[in-house]
Amino acid sequence: MNRELQEICHAYQMQLQENISLASHTTFHIGGNADFWIEINSIQGLGKLLQFCHEKKINYFIMGRGSNILVSDKGYQGVILHLGNCFSEIKIHDEIILTCQAGAMLSNIAKFAMEHHLTGMEALSGIPGTVGGALYMNAGAYGSEMKDIVTECSYIDNSGKEYCLKNKDLDLSYRHSFFTEHTGAVITSVTICLQKGNPEEIAEKYADFAQRRKSKQPLNYPSAGSTFKRPKGSYASKLIDECGLKGYQIGEAQVSEKHAGFVINKGHATCQDVLDLCQHVHDVVLQKTGYLLELEPVLLGMQGGK
Ligand SMILES: Cc1cc2nc3c(=O)[nH]c(=O)nc-3n(C[C@H](O)[C@H](O)[C@H](O)COP(=O)(O)OP(=O)(O)OC[C@H]3O[C@@H](n4cnc5c(N)ncnc54)[C@H](O)[C@@H]3O)c2cc1C
């Protein structure tokens, strides 16, 4: 498979790397190596790789910024298809519509919007992921979510066929989309509609949201953001805090003292440290409050994950 992968990558001018550390490609800085890592730079190249992996029954995984992923200490046996910088063009049309390749970072889209005096991205600007990853999870913050701004998206399936889905067909709800149910599908571009706004007000909002994150979140430690989904009727961070678990640590994984909703990597946490800590938090919260906490990050390379 190595030679065939190399041939495809060569033909489409994509970079192929072997035995790559996933700890250095995820914001948690945790996990073993992946057999192969390919930098996607075109829909054609992506389509060819998807077809190849499908036909040869080779495991593959789509990665954006890796900001919502917990990777096994054993790593991932298969091919990581990375939609990042090489697939991150942002185009504007009709003054208020942005069409973004899936690897574009939300922060760069927000900056682009600000430069074009467009409002609507400010609350999402601090989410450290790609627009593809954000649509996959219907990411949201401070009362805004992808659902509010996306008009349509394009995706490709494992036969290399391209499709377009409108907002109403994307099945977007809290941390859920069409794509969380159809994991073989790869989002290639996302179209968002913003509004004309006042440049000073946009800049002020942008700075305000950034300041709120900085003051509330443990941004100086590696993490995957909120570790647990919001349970119906409460907030994970509130429940964890009320159970006295702030600062609780297993190995080098810790429930952040600054924000109980974040599990942080204090230095050399293993995936197992994080899983053990999350299990403990889950059990204590269930026992003391009756609420069932569910992990938010996607698990990669382990049983029950991808
Ligand atoms: C400090 C910090 C703060 C955060 N704050 C927030 C927040 O406020 N709100 C929030 O919602 N999240 C937050 N997150 C979590 C995370 O940033 C978001 O979920 C983000 O949208 C993930 O994007 P990504 O590109 O990193 O996706 P990845 O982590 O790379 O992937 C996540 C999932 O999406 C899939 N995926 C990625 N790209 C594609 C694609 N093109 N097509 C199909 N599937 C794809 C992957 O296969 C995987 O299953 C935070 C994370 C951190 C570290």
The ligand as a Gaussian input file, in Angstrom:
#p B3LYP/6-31G(d) Opt

LIG

0 1
 C       -8.995000      25.694000      23.808000
 C      -10.172000      25.112000      23.049000
 C      -11.375000      25.788000      23.043000
 C      -12.478000      25.263000      22.344000
 N      -13.655000      25.954000      22.363000
 C      -14.718000      25.458000      21.691000
 C      -15.963000      26.170000      21.684000
 O      -16.095000      27.243000      22.242000
 N      -16.995000      25.604000      21.016000
 C      -16.886000      24.424000      20.347000
 O      -17.869000      23.979000      19.755000
 N      -15.715000      23.741000      20.347000
 C      -14.638000      24.215000      20.986000
 N      -13.458000      23.523000      20.977000
 C      -13.382000      22.216000      20.300000
 C      -12.931000      22.287000      18.830000
 O      -12.090000      23.405000      18.614000
 C      -14.099000      22.365000      17.843000
 O      -14.932000      21.229000      17.968000
 C      -13.620000      22.472000      16.396000
 O      -14.715000      22.784000      15.596000
 C      -12.947000      21.208000      15.874000
 O      -12.376000      21.510000      14.601000
 P      -11.054000      20.764000      14.097000
 O      -10.710000      21.276000      12.749000
 O       -9.989000      20.873000      15.113000
 O      -11.588000      19.290000      13.986000
 P      -10.787000      17.960000      14.420000
 O      -10.577000      17.985000      15.892000
 O       -9.616000      17.785000      13.571000
 O      -11.882000      16.857000      14.086000
 C      -13.052000      16.730000      14.863000
 C      -14.022000      15.782000      14.125000
 O      -14.430000      16.417000      12.907000
 C      -14.147000      15.563000      11.799000
 N      -13.784000      16.429000      10.685000
 C      -12.824000      17.412000      10.670000
 N      -12.784000      17.999000       9.458000
 C      -13.702000      17.350000       8.690000
 C      -14.111000      17.460000       7.321000
 N      -13.584000      18.379000       6.505000
 N      -15.080000      16.633000       6.871000
 C      -15.645000      15.704000       7.683000
 N      -15.285000      15.539000       8.978000
 C      -14.338000      16.355000       9.468000
 C      -12.987000      14.676000      12.255000
 O      -12.935000      13.481000      11.496000
 C      -13.367000      14.464000      13.715000
 O      -14.322000      13.425000      13.786000
 C      -12.340000      24.032000      21.652000
 C      -11.113000      23.373000      21.655000
 C      -10.034000      23.905000      22.339000
 C       -8.711000      23.176000      22.321000

